[in-house]
Amino acid sequence: MAVKSAPLLAHRGYAARYPENTLLSLSRAIEGGLPAVEFDLQLSADRIAVLMHDASLLRTCGTDDFVWNLDVEALCGLSASEPARLGNEFQGEPVPRLADVVALLSQHPEVTVFAEVKKESVAHFGMEAVLDAVLPTLAPLTDAGNPWVVISFVESVLREVRERACVPIGWCVADYNDSSRDVATALAPDYLLTNHLHVPDGDRLWPGAWKWVIYEVVDPTLARGLLGQGADIIETMDPPALNWGELA
């Protein structure tokens, strides 16, 4: 299952303008014409998948607690409005369940989905419990027609996904070095993802059967340079800064 032509990927939705990993942020990216969206997954205390980047709720919700200490009802009652960054503008925007996001995306089968399984929940609950919660909840995307990809920094998670589901996988590369290249070669993922800060200036990205996704990009000149180095998809929190889909 290959990702459709998607030079731009919305990182946590349109997160430069709206609270990250929310239905609002994802909806605004889709409405703006983004062909692909990415979001992060953690588990609640009752092992329900929700959208959340950090294990801590402080930055996103202003609550001094951890995502796995609250059940899903309590989590979804919090405002994921990023008050320190965005003030009170989006007060009341809830933490979304993964199931709610799948329902939204199923209405837009043209949108490709990149779902990141976060290492913190894997460490806390164990890989099996996390994938038991995540994979069945994502599965309706297949019937809806959405291509979807499971991504993670945790290689063992991706190997298990490959065993359980017939979907592409993407490895998030924390360190762009020879050791990581060896891991990538052995894992042979469909996608490699890394921060643009990790990519040496001018160097050609490692060749392979994978596609490269480079994230945290908000400058069009940088984006075009990365495409010239072998990037296939540019991931951004600010799609309008890159003129939405005009980089190809």
ABEGO torsion letter per residue (X at the ends): XBBBBBABBBBGEBAAABBBGBAAAAAAAAAAGBABBBBBBBBBAAGBBBBBABABAAAAAGBBBBAAABBAAAAAABBBAGAAAAEAAABGBBBBBAAAAAAAAAABAABBBBBBBBAAAAAAAEAAAAAAAAAAAAAAAAAAGBBBBBBBABAAAAAAAAAABBBBBBBBBABBBAAAAAAAAAAGBABBBBBAAABBBGBBBBBEABBBBBBGBABAAAAAAAAAAGBABBBBABAAAAGEAAAX
